[in-house]
C-alpha cells in the first residue's frame, strides 16, 4: 500500500514542476532502525513524482565514509536534502505527519535555490562569522512544529555557516532527554541557547544572534 495517496501524488507532481535543478535525498539507514524501511519507501514514492528528485541510500555502518562526509552521527534514519551542493539540511527520523510537508517545502526550496526568508534575515545571515548549529525537536502530530523546522532549514539553505537538524523527538529519546525536551517545537542553538514554540522569523533570528555573541 502506498504511503502517499493518489490525490496527494497529483498535487505533489504539480508542485514539483517548480523545481529548476536536481535534488538528492540522501538517506542513511541501519539494520536496527525501526522506521528506516518506511522512510525509504516514503522517499522513493516522493522521487517518482519528479524526474528532478533522486534517492541515494547508505548504510550508516557499512558506509562510514559517507556518514562522516554528511556529518551523520550514528543516527538512523537520517535524511540530507542536497542540491548543487550540500544545503546542510537534515532530518533525523521519518518525516511523517505534518513534517512530510516540511520535507516537501525543503525539496522545493533546494530545487529552486531560494527561500522565503525576508531580506533582513538574509542580510543578517550573510554577516555570520561563526558556525551555527540549529536543532529543532518536533513530533509528527504537532501543527506548530513545521514553522520552526522550516525557518531553521531555510536559514541553513541561505548560509553556509548554518547547519539545521530537524529531530523527531520520539525516535531519539536520548537526544530529547539530553536537551530536556518537554514540549515541541523546541529549538536548541549552539548547545546553550534554546526556546520553545513557533515564534516569528525575526525573533528566531534574534536567538541565532544571541547564540553567536
MDAnalysis code that builds the backbone (N, CA, C; Angstrom):
import MDAnalysis as mda
import numpy as np

u = mda.Universe.empty(639, n_residues=213, atom_resindex=np.repeat(np.arange(213), 3), trajectory=True)
u.add_TopologyAttr("name", ["N", "CA", "C"] * 213)
u.add_TopologyAttr("resid", np.arange(1, 214))
u.add_TopologyAttr("resname", ["UNK", "UNK", "UNK", "UNK", "UNK", "UNK", "UNK", "UNK", "UNK", "UNK", "UNK", "UNK", "UNK", "UNK", "UNK", "UNK", "UNK", "UNK", "UNK", "UNK", "UNK", "UNK", "UNK", "UNK", "UNK", "UNK", "UNK", "UNK", "UNK", "UNK", "UNK", "UNK", "UNK", "UNK", "UNK", "UNK", "UNK", "UNK", "UNK", "UNK", "UNK", "UNK", "UNK", "UNK", "UNK", "UNK", "UNK", "UNK", "UNK", "UNK", "UNK", "UNK", "UNK", "UNK", "UNK", "UNK", "UNK", "UNK", "UNK", "UNK", "UNK", "UNK", "UNK", "UNK", "UNK", "UNK", "UNK", "UNK", "UNK", "UNK", "UNK", "UNK", "UNK", "UNK", "UNK", "UNK", "UNK", "UNK", "UNK", "UNK", "UNK", "UNK", "UNK", "UNK", "UNK", "UNK", "UNK", "UNK", "UNK", "UNK", "UNK", "UNK", "UNK", "UNK", "UNK", "UNK", "UNK", "UNK", "UNK", "UNK", "UNK", "UNK", "UNK", "UNK", "UNK", "UNK", "UNK", "UNK", "UNK", "UNK", "UNK", "UNK", "UNK", "UNK", "UNK", "UNK", "UNK", "UNK", "UNK", "UNK", "UNK", "UNK", "UNK", "UNK", "UNK", "UNK", "UNK", "UNK", "UNK", "UNK", "UNK", "UNK", "UNK", "UNK", "UNK", "UNK", "UNK", "UNK", "UNK", "UNK", "UNK", "UNK", "UNK", "UNK", "UNK", "UNK", "UNK", "UNK", "UNK", "UNK", "UNK", "UNK", "UNK", "UNK", "UNK", "UNK", "UNK", "UNK", "UNK", "UNK", "UNK", "UNK", "UNK", "UNK", "UNK", "UNK", "UNK", "UNK", "UNK", "UNK", "UNK", "UNK", "UNK", "UNK", "UNK", "UNK", "UNK", "UNK", "UNK", "UNK", "UNK", "UNK", "UNK", "UNK", "UNK", "UNK", "UNK", "UNK", "UNK", "UNK", "UNK", "UNK", "UNK", "UNK", "UNK", "UNK", "UNK", "UNK", "UNK", "UNK", "UNK", "UNK", "UNK", "UNK", "UNK", "UNK", "UNK", "UNK", "UNK", "UNK", "UNK", "UNK", "UNK"])
u.atoms.positions = np.array([
    [0.844, -1.197, 0.000],
    [0.000, 0.000, 0.000],
    [0.879, 1.246, 0.000],
    [0.564, 2.188, -0.877],
    [1.358, 3.412, -0.991],
    [1.201, 4.281, 0.262],
    [2.270, 4.923, 0.642],
    [2.234, 5.838, 1.779],
    [1.690, 7.207, 1.373],
    [1.830, 7.558, 0.100],
    [1.314, 8.829, -0.407],
    [0.072, 8.544, -1.243],
    [-1.073, 9.084, -0.832],
    [-2.330, 8.837, -1.524],
    [-2.342, 9.423, -2.929],
    [-3.278, 8.974, -3.751],
    [-3.335, 9.386, -5.150],
    [-3.560, 10.889, -5.302],
    [-4.439, 11.455, -4.495],
    [-4.691, 12.891, -4.591],
    [-3.444, 13.681, -4.234],
    [-2.756, 13.237, -3.177],
    [-1.519, 13.914, -2.769],
    [-0.438, 13.753, -3.834],
    [-0.402, 12.596, -4.475],
    [0.581, 12.389, -5.543],
    [0.385, 13.401, -6.662],
    [-0.857, 13.591, -7.058],
    [-1.134, 14.528, -8.151],
    [-0.792, 15.956, -7.739],
    [-1.129, 16.302, -6.519],
    [-0.793, 17.637, -6.015],
    [0.715, 17.859, -6.031],
    [1.458, 16.859, -5.556],
    [2.912, 16.999, -5.486],
    [3.550, 17.032, -6.872],
    [3.026, 16.281, -7.808],
    [3.551, 16.354, -9.185],
    [3.491, 17.796, -9.700],
    [2.381, 18.450, -9.443],
    [2.239, 19.835, -9.876],
    [3.183, 20.763, -9.123],
    [3.319, 20.535, -7.822],
    [4.230, 21.360, -7.025],
    [5.671, 21.204, -7.494],
    [6.041, 20.002, -7.837],
    [7.428, 19.735, -8.236],
    [7.763, 20.278, -9.625],
    [6.758, 20.730, -10.357],
    [7.043, 21.401, -11.619],
    [7.816, 22.693, -11.395],
    [7.804, 23.177, -10.171],
    [8.528, 24.402, -9.830],
    [10.027, 24.166, -9.683],
    [10.449, 22.915, -9.593],
    [11.868, 22.615, -9.411],
    [12.662, 23.025, -10.651],
    [13.761, 23.695, -10.422],
    [14.600, 24.162, -11.522],
    [15.908, 23.406, -11.630],
    [16.240, 22.630, -10.595],
    [17.506, 21.896, -10.588],
    [17.312, 20.599, -9.809],
    [18.203, 19.622, -10.003],
    [18.046, 18.336, -9.323],
    [18.181, 18.447, -7.807],
    [17.455, 17.576, -7.123],
    [17.521, 17.471, -5.665],
    [17.768, 16.008, -5.304],
    [18.769, 15.775, -4.475],
    [19.048, 14.425, -3.986],
    [18.578, 14.298, -2.543],
    [17.875, 13.206, -2.267],
    [17.513, 12.855, -0.894],
    [18.462, 11.744, -0.470],
    [19.433, 12.086, 0.353],
    [20.461, 11.136, 0.773],
    [20.033, 10.536, 2.109],
    [19.744, 9.253, 2.103],
    [19.187, 8.568, 3.265],
    [20.216, 7.636, 3.894],
    [20.338, 7.727, 5.211],
    [21.190, 6.814, 5.972],
    [20.306, 5.921, 6.827],
    [20.505, 4.611, 6.693],
    [19.696, 3.627, 7.407],
    [20.606, 2.711, 8.225],
    [19.978, 1.887, 9.033],
    [20.718, 0.845, 9.751],
    [19.805, -0.355, 9.943],
    [20.387, -1.517, 10.161],
    [19.614, -2.755, 10.290],
    [18.714, -2.735, 11.517],
    [19.108, -1.987, 12.544],
    [18.351, -1.963, 13.793],
    [17.303, -0.857, 13.848],
    [17.156, -0.119, 12.774],
    [16.270, 1.045, 12.751],
    [14.835, 0.635, 12.444],
    [13.901, 0.971, 13.345],
    [12.510, 0.550, 13.192],
    [11.776, 1.290, 12.082],
    [12.144, 2.536, 11.826],
    [11.390, 3.335, 10.854],
    [12.114, 3.506, 9.517],
    [13.263, 2.864, 9.357],
    [14.054, 3.080, 8.141],
    [13.368, 2.568, 6.883],
    [12.718, 1.421, 6.963],
    [12.068, 0.855, 5.776],
    [10.957, 1.780, 5.285],
    [10.128, 2.281, 6.208],
    [9.059, 3.193, 5.820],
    [9.620, 4.516, 5.306],
    [10.715, 4.969, 5.895],
    [11.335, 6.207, 5.422],
    [11.822, 6.042, 3.993],
    [12.460, 4.911, 3.697],
    [12.938, 4.645, 2.343],
    [11.762, 4.590, 1.354],
    [10.686, 3.925, 1.747],
    [9.503, 3.846, 0.889],
    [8.936, 5.235, 0.632],
    [8.842, 6.059, 1.674],
    [8.300, 7.407, 1.532],
    [9.141, 8.248, 0.579],
    [10.448, 8.159, 0.712],
    [11.329, 8.930, -0.168],
    [11.266, 8.404, -1.605],
    [11.240, 7.102, -1.769],
    [11.154, 6.525, -3.117],
    [9.855, 6.944, -3.808],
    [8.749, 6.923, -3.072],
    [7.477, 7.340, -3.653],
    [7.521, 8.823, -4.041],
    [8.152, 9.637, -3.201],
    [8.286, 11.063, -3.497],
    [9.098, 11.268, -4.769],
    [10.176, 10.511, -4.907],
    [11.070, 10.675, -6.057],
    [10.401, 10.288, -7.372],
    [9.401, 9.393, -7.328],
    [8.716, 9.004, -8.570],
    [7.853, 10.136, -9.124],
    [7.646, 11.180, -8.336],
    [6.745, 12.261, -8.740],
    [7.450, 13.376, -9.497],
    [8.774, 13.287, -9.624],
    [9.521, 14.277, -10.410],
    [10.835, 13.670, -10.873],
    [11.183, 13.932, -12.123],
    [12.457, 13.417, -12.623],
    [13.639, 14.233, -12.108],
    [13.371, 15.269, -11.333],
    [14.446, 16.063, -10.740],
    [14.806, 15.608, -9.329],
    [14.061, 14.627, -8.798],
    [14.312, 14.133, -7.445],
    [14.869, 12.718, -7.519],
    [15.939, 12.467, -6.778],
    [16.519, 11.132, -6.702],
    [16.800, 10.779, -5.250],
    [16.875, 9.485, -4.988],
    [17.154, 8.975, -3.647],
    [18.436, 8.162, -3.677],
    [19.335, 8.456, -2.769],
    [20.561, 7.679, -2.598],
    [20.553, 7.154, -1.172],
    [20.734, 5.863, -1.008],
    [20.649, 5.250, 0.309],
    [21.983, 4.640, 0.718],
    [22.370, 4.880, 1.972],
    [23.596, 4.309, 2.529],
    [23.290, 3.632, 3.858],
    [24.081, 2.635, 4.168],
    [24.024, 2.006, 5.488],
    [24.982, 2.748, 6.407],
    [24.482, 3.163, 7.542],
    [25.262, 4.035, 8.416],
    [26.529, 3.364, 8.940],
    [26.507, 2.027, 8.994],
    [27.686, 1.311, 9.483],
    [28.609, 0.906, 8.340],
    [28.037, 0.376, 7.271],
    [28.858, -0.109, 6.162],
    [29.413, 1.014, 5.298],
    [28.767, 2.170, 5.340],
    [29.217, 3.319, 4.537],
    [29.664, 4.452, 5.463],
    [30.579, 4.110, 6.360],
    [31.018, 5.058, 7.376],
    [31.649, 6.305, 6.774],
    [32.303, 6.153, 5.623],
    [32.923, 7.317, 4.990],
    [31.871, 8.316, 4.530],
    [30.767, 7.814, 3.994],
    [29.682, 8.696, 3.575],
    [28.991, 9.327, 4.786],
    [28.833, 8.555, 5.854],
    [28.241, 9.104, 7.074],
    [29.092, 10.248, 7.608],
    [30.401, 10.071, 7.558],
    [31.293, 11.137, 8.010],
    [31.205, 12.341, 7.080],
    [31.136, 12.084, 5.788],
    [31.039, 13.175, 4.812],
    [29.821, 14.047, 5.058],
    [28.704, 13.404, 5.414],
    [27.466, 14.148, 5.638],
    [27.238, 14.508, 7.105],
    [28.204, 14.234, 7.950],
    [28.093, 14.612, 9.350],
    [27.015, 13.869, 10.108],
    [26.750, 12.631, 9.714],
    [25.722, 11.826, 10.367],
    [26.350, 11.092, 11.538],
    [25.833, 11.343, 12.728],
    [26.477, 10.854, 13.951],
    [25.820, 9.589, 14.492],
    [25.799, 8.544, 13.668],
    [25.336, 7.247, 14.150],
    [23.844, 7.127, 14.354],
    [23.065, 8.043, 13.788],
    [21.615, 8.001, 13.995],
    [20.911, 7.695, 12.675],
    [19.922, 6.805, 12.751],
    [19.157, 6.444, 11.556],
    [17.681, 6.324, 11.922],
    [16.792, 6.704, 10.983],
    [17.132, 7.243, 9.669],
    [17.542, 8.711, 9.734],
    [18.462, 9.078, 8.870],
    [18.831, 10.477, 8.672],
    [18.704, 10.794, 7.192],
    [18.108, 11.942, 6.899],
    [17.940, 12.392, 5.522],
    [18.661, 13.711, 5.334],
    [19.476, 13.785, 4.294],
    [20.081, 15.049, 3.875],
    [19.415, 15.470, 2.572],
    [18.968, 16.722, 2.518],
    [18.367, 17.265, 1.295],
    [19.454, 18.076, 0.593],
    [19.868, 17.614, -0.581],
    [21.070, 18.136, -1.234],
    [20.747, 18.634, -2.636],
    [21.248, 19.825, -2.963],
    [21.096, 20.370, -4.301],
    [22.409, 20.324, -5.051],
    [22.784, 21.439, -5.668],
    [24.063, 21.502, -6.369],
    [25.220, 21.238, -5.410],
    [25.005, 21.615, -4.161],
    [25.960, 21.308, -3.093],
    [25.156, 21.039, -1.831],
    [25.834, 20.628, -0.778],
    [25.135, 20.280, 0.451],
    [24.471, 21.523, 1.043],
    [23.180, 21.422, 1.315],
    [22.433, 22.545, 1.881],
    [22.492, 22.577, 3.405],
    [23.081, 21.540, 4.018],
    [23.173, 21.422, 5.478],
    [21.795, 21.313, 6.128],
    [20.853, 20.749, 5.377],
    [19.509, 20.461, 5.878],
    [19.438, 18.976, 6.209],
    [19.031, 18.662, 7.441],
    [18.964, 17.275, 7.886],
    [17.642, 16.979, 8.574],
    [17.131, 15.770, 8.352],
    [16.026, 15.210, 9.122],
    [16.564, 14.005, 9.878],
    [16.300, 13.942, 11.163],
    [16.578, 12.746, 11.948],
    [15.236, 12.111, 12.305],
    [14.939, 10.979, 11.678],
    [13.654, 10.329, 11.875],
    [12.807, 10.426, 10.619],
    [11.715, 9.675, 10.603],
    [10.841, 9.672, 9.431],
    [10.022, 10.965, 9.380],
    [10.037, 11.677, 8.248],
    [9.266, 12.919, 8.143],
    [7.789, 12.624, 7.904],
    [7.118, 12.166, 8.930],
    [5.723, 11.770, 8.826],
    [4.815, 12.889, 9.338],
    [3.521, 12.713, 9.125],
    [2.558, 13.692, 9.623],
    [2.831, 15.077, 9.062],
    [2.761, 16.073, 9.934],
    [2.995, 17.451, 9.497],
    [4.402, 17.645, 8.942],
    [5.345, 16.832, 9.372],
    [6.729, 17.031, 8.924],
    [6.963, 16.567, 7.488],
    [6.023, 15.815, 6.922],
    [6.157, 15.495, 5.493],
    [6.035, 16.777, 4.668],
    [5.178, 17.678, 5.111],
    [5.062, 18.970, 4.444],
    [6.350, 19.769, 4.531],
    [7.034, 19.684, 5.666],
    [8.329, 20.357, 5.808],
    [9.315, 19.829, 4.777],
    [9.369, 18.497, 4.632],
    [10.272, 17.899, 3.650],
    [9.949, 18.382, 2.237],
    [8.674, 18.408, 1.890],
    [8.278, 18.827, 0.539],
    [8.703, 20.266, 0.280],
    [8.469, 21.148, 1.230],
    [8.848, 22.549, 1.042],
    [10.359, 22.707, 0.991],
    [11.082, 21.894, 1.752],
    [12.549, 21.913, 1.674],
    [13.023, 21.510, 0.283],
    [12.417, 20.460, -0.262],
    [12.783, 19.998, -1.609],
    [12.579, 21.126, -2.619],
    [11.456, 21.811, -2.514],
    [11.161, 22.895, -3.458],
    [12.161, 24.036, -3.299],
    [12.479, 24.402, -2.062],
    [13.461, 25.467, -1.832],
    [14.819, 25.105, -2.428],
    [15.275, 23.885, -2.129],
    [16.587, 23.452, -2.629],
    [16.563, 23.365, -4.148],
    [15.456, 22.888, -4.703],
    [15.337, 22.747, -6.148],
    [15.176, 24.064, -6.887],
    [14.892, 25.108, -6.157],
    [14.793, 26.436, -6.768],
    [15.966, 27.333, -6.376],
    [16.676, 26.928, -5.308],
    [17.821, 27.712, -4.859],
    [17.435, 29.000, -4.177],
    [16.243, 29.032, -3.587],
    [15.812, 30.239, -2.890],
    [14.853, 29.880, -1.769],
    [14.723, 30.801, -0.809],
    [13.829, 30.591, 0.325],
    [12.878, 31.775, 0.449],
    [11.963, 31.649, 1.379],
    [11.015, 32.730, 1.628],
    [11.414, 33.644, 2.761],
    [12.672, 33.576, 3.204],
    [13.125, 34.451, 4.278],
    [13.140, 35.909, 3.814],
    [12.963, 36.813, 4.766],
    [12.975, 38.232, 4.437],
    [14.386, 38.692, 4.067],
    [14.455, 39.818, 3.375],
    [15.754, 40.375, 3.004],
    [16.573, 40.714, 4.252],
    [15.902, 41.155, 5.314],
    [16.614, 41.493, 6.550],
    [17.268, 40.263, 7.166],
    [16.541, 39.149, 7.160],
    [17.107, 37.907, 7.704],
    [18.262, 37.419, 6.835],
    [18.094, 37.465, 5.524],
    [19.161, 37.046, 4.618],
    [20.420, 37.879, 4.843],
    [20.253, 39.177, 5.021],
    [21.403, 40.058, 5.241],
    [22.096, 39.723, 6.552],
    [21.326, 39.460, 7.589],
    [21.909, 39.114, 8.887],
    [22.655, 37.788, 8.819],
    [22.099, 36.814, 8.118],
    [22.768, 35.521, 7.975],
    [24.056, 35.650, 7.176],
    [24.086, 36.546, 6.208],
    [25.284, 36.762, 5.389],
    [26.429, 37.343, 6.208],
    [26.096, 37.942, 7.342],
    [27.116, 38.562, 8.185],
    [27.662, 37.621, 9.252],
    [27.119, 36.405, 9.340],
    [27.592, 35.469, 10.355],
    [29.063, 35.137, 10.130],
    [29.828, 35.184, 11.196],
    [31.248, 34.870, 11.102],
    [31.605, 33.586, 11.839],
    [30.627, 33.029, 12.557],
    [30.852, 31.806, 13.327],
    [29.821, 30.750, 12.939],
    [30.154, 29.462, 13.079],
    [29.194, 28.400, 12.767],
    [27.989, 28.432, 13.702],
    [26.848, 28.080, 13.147],
    [25.605, 27.998, 13.915],
    [24.992, 26.621, 13.693],
    [24.713, 25.921, 14.784],
    [24.066, 24.611, 14.705],
    [22.688, 24.723, 15.339],
    [21.652, 24.527, 14.519],
    [20.275, 24.623, 14.998],
    [19.668, 23.226, 15.038],
    [19.109, 22.852, 16.197],
    [18.396, 21.592, 16.335],
    [16.945, 21.909, 16.702],
    [16.015, 21.379, 15.909],
    [14.593, 21.610, 16.145],
    [13.933, 20.274, 16.470],
    [13.434, 20.137, 17.687],
    [12.759, 18.903, 18.103],
    [11.271, 19.028, 17.796],
    [10.734, 18.011, 17.119],
    [9.349, 18.049, 16.639],
    [8.683, 16.694, 16.872],
    [7.366, 16.667, 16.662],
    [6.619, 15.411, 16.591],
    [5.738, 15.464, 15.348],
    [5.365, 14.310, 14.791],
    [4.556, 14.307, 13.566],
    [3.181, 14.937, 13.737],
    [2.652, 14.930, 14.968],
    [1.289, 15.416, 15.213],
    [1.234, 16.881, 15.627],
    [2.368, 17.544, 15.676],
    [2.428, 18.933, 16.134],
    [2.212, 19.887, 14.955],
    [1.088, 20.646, 14.948],
    [0.822, 21.536, 13.822],
    [1.683, 22.795, 13.810],
    [2.333, 23.081, 14.944],
    [3.159, 24.288, 15.040],
    [4.626, 24.016, 14.702],
    [5.004, 22.753, 14.707],
    [6.411, 22.395, 14.516],
    [6.953, 22.754, 13.131],
    [6.184, 22.563, 12.044],
    [6.743, 22.868, 10.729],
    [7.235, 24.304, 10.589],
    [6.602, 25.255, 11.261],
    [7.061, 26.645, 11.141],
    [8.482, 26.782, 11.670],
    [8.745, 26.201, 12.838],
    [10.092, 26.270, 13.407],
    [11.077, 25.477, 12.550],
    [10.647, 24.301, 12.112],
    [11.518, 23.452, 11.289],
    [11.881, 24.146, 9.984],
    [10.896, 24.735, 9.348],
    [11.139, 25.397, 8.072],
    [12.048, 26.614, 8.232],
    [11.840, 27.385, 9.273],
    [12.698, 28.549, 9.478],
    [14.148, 28.120, 9.636],
    [14.375, 27.081, 10.425],
    [15.734, 26.579, 10.627],
    [16.342, 26.075, 9.329],
    [15.579, 25.317, 8.567],
    [16.099, 24.768, 7.316],
    [16.339, 25.849, 6.273],
    [15.481, 26.843, 6.222],
    [15.709, 27.941, 5.285],
    [16.984, 28.704, 5.637],
    [17.236, 28.866, 6.925],
    [18.466, 29.547, 7.343],
    [19.697, 28.767, 6.904],
    [19.615, 27.439, 6.954],
    [20.744, 26.614, 6.504],
    [20.963, 26.753, 5.011],
    [19.874, 26.836, 4.262],
    [19.999, 26.982, 2.816],
    [20.573, 28.352, 2.448],
    [20.278, 29.354, 3.249],
    [20.740, 30.714, 2.956],
    [22.194, 30.954, 3.368],
    [22.689, 30.203, 4.347],
    [24.033, 30.474, 4.857],
    [24.834, 29.196, 5.036],
    [26.056, 29.189, 4.509],
    [26.899, 28.010, 4.700],
    [27.486, 27.958, 6.109],
    [27.182, 28.959, 6.930],
    [27.589, 28.936, 8.337],
    [26.587, 28.179, 9.204],
    [25.408, 27.899, 8.650],
    [24.323, 27.312, 9.438],
    [24.097, 25.855, 9.054],
    [24.026, 25.004, 10.059],
    [23.605, 23.611, 9.899],
    [22.321, 23.430, 10.704],
    [21.291, 22.861, 10.080],
    [20.000, 22.728, 10.749],
    [19.514, 21.288, 10.743],
    [19.218, 20.776, 11.921],
    [18.699, 19.421, 12.089],
    [17.277, 19.489, 12.620],
    [16.361, 18.808, 11.960],
    [15.023, 18.592, 12.489],
    [14.987, 17.177, 13.039],
    [14.632, 17.045, 14.306],
    [14.750, 15.770, 15.009],
    [13.378, 15.320, 15.493],
    [12.941, 14.138, 15.061],
    [11.706, 13.566, 15.567],
    [11.943, 13.100, 16.996],
    [11.394, 13.851, 17.948],
    [11.745, 13.678, 19.362],
    [11.498, 12.264, 19.857],
    [10.402, 11.646, 19.418],
    [10.072, 10.316, 19.904],
    [10.991, 9.228, 19.396],
    [11.660, 9.470, 18.275],
    [12.558, 8.460, 17.712],
    [13.945, 8.512, 18.331],
    [14.279, 9.624, 18.945],
    [15.608, 9.775, 19.538],
    [15.480, 10.280, 20.972],
    [14.961, 9.412, 21.860],
    [14.708, 9.836, 23.247],
    [15.971, 10.268, 23.986],
    [17.132, 9.707, 23.600],
    [18.359, 10.110, 24.289],
    [18.683, 11.574, 24.021],
    [18.421, 12.025, 22.799],
    [18.630, 13.437, 22.485],
    [17.582, 14.304, 23.171],
    [16.342, 13.844, 23.169],
    [15.273, 14.596, 23.827],
    [15.558, 14.761, 25.312],
    [16.072, 13.712, 25.935],
    [16.429, 13.805, 27.353],
    [17.626, 14.720, 27.564],
    [18.606, 14.619, 26.673],
    [19.808, 15.442, 26.787],
    [19.468, 16.930, 26.777],
    [18.498, 17.307, 25.928],
    [18.148, 18.721, 25.801],
    [16.859, 19.073, 26.537],
    [16.417, 18.168, 27.414],
    [15.262, 18.426, 28.281],
    [14.048, 18.888, 27.477],
    [13.712, 18.109, 26.469],
    [12.575, 18.446, 25.618],
    [11.283, 18.038, 26.326],
    [10.551, 19.038, 26.783],
    [9.288, 18.806, 27.474],
    [8.088, 19.195, 26.607],
    [8.319, 20.028, 25.608],
    [7.271, 20.460, 24.688],
    [7.915, 20.716, 23.334],
    [7.114, 20.629, 22.280],
    [7.625, 20.866, 20.932],
    [6.785, 21.939, 20.256],
    [7.374, 22.660, 19.305],
    [8.781, 22.564, 18.915],
    [9.706, 23.153, 19.972],
    [10.849, 22.514, 20.150],
    [11.922, 23.074, 20.971],
    [13.122, 23.265, 20.072],
    [13.709, 24.439, 20.134],
    [14.844, 24.792, 19.293],
    [16.070, 25.003, 20.179],
    [17.159, 24.336, 19.812],
    [18.433, 24.477, 20.528],
    [19.463, 24.994, 19.531],
    [20.129, 26.089, 19.889],
    [21.109, 26.708, 19.002],
    [22.472, 26.724, 19.690],
    [23.444, 26.106, 19.043],
    [24.812, 26.051, 19.587],
    [24.848, 25.595, 21.036],
    [23.998, 24.623, 21.348],
    [24.010, 23.920, 22.627],
    [23.463, 24.712, 23.814],
    [23.715, 26.002, 23.885],
    [23.389, 26.730, 25.114],
    [22.323, 27.809, 24.972],
    [21.732, 27.939, 23.790],
    [20.628, 28.881, 23.580],
    [19.422, 28.087, 23.109],
    [18.280, 28.291, 23.746],
    [17.109, 27.493, 23.370],
    [15.823, 28.271, 23.623],
    [14.767, 27.816, 22.952],
    [13.435, 28.366, 23.182],
    [12.412, 27.344, 22.726],
    [11.177, 27.536, 23.135],
    [10.077, 26.661, 22.733],
    [9.045, 27.460, 21.962],
    [8.387, 26.809, 21.033],
    [7.295, 27.427, 20.305],
    [7.670, 27.851, 18.902],
    [6.635, 28.106, 18.098],
    [6.815, 28.557, 16.721],
    [6.760, 30.083, 16.713],
    [7.897, 30.698, 16.868],
    [7.968, 32.146, 17.005],
    [8.210, 32.799, 15.642],
    [7.932, 34.096, 15.523],
    [8.157, 34.779, 14.245],
    [9.618, 34.729, 13.811],
    [9.821, 34.855, 12.521],
    [11.160, 34.763, 11.930],
    [12.157, 35.720, 12.565],
    [11.739, 36.975, 12.797],
    [12.665, 37.964, 13.355],
    [13.078, 37.605, 14.776],
    [12.163, 36.974, 15.539],
    [12.505, 36.546, 16.893],
    [13.439, 35.336, 16.861],
    [13.193, 34.429, 15.930],
    [14.085, 33.278, 15.730],
    [15.494, 33.786, 15.434],
    [15.586, 34.758, 14.549],
    [16.880, 35.325, 14.189],
    [17.575, 35.947, 15.389],
    [16.817, 36.565, 16.272],
    [17.429, 37.186, 17.451],
    [18.095, 36.145, 18.348],
    [17.503, 34.936, 18.429],
    [18.135, 33.866, 19.195],
    [19.408, 33.374, 18.510],
    [19.395, 33.327, 17.181],
    [20.604, 32.949, 16.454],
    [21.728, 33.943, 16.749],
    [21.400, 35.217, 16.721],
    [22.406, 36.248, 17.008],
    [22.920, 36.120, 18.443],
    [21.990, 35.833, 19.350],
    [22.356, 35.664, 20.765],
    [23.340, 34.501, 20.935],
    [23.132, 33.437, 20.156],
    [23.961, 32.234, 20.303],
    [25.382, 32.439, 19.826],
    [25.612, 33.424, 18.981],
    [26.967, 33.625, 18.437],
    [27.665, 34.851, 19.027],
    [27.036, 35.487, 20.003],
    [27.678, 36.645, 20.645],
    [28.854, 36.188, 21.498],
])
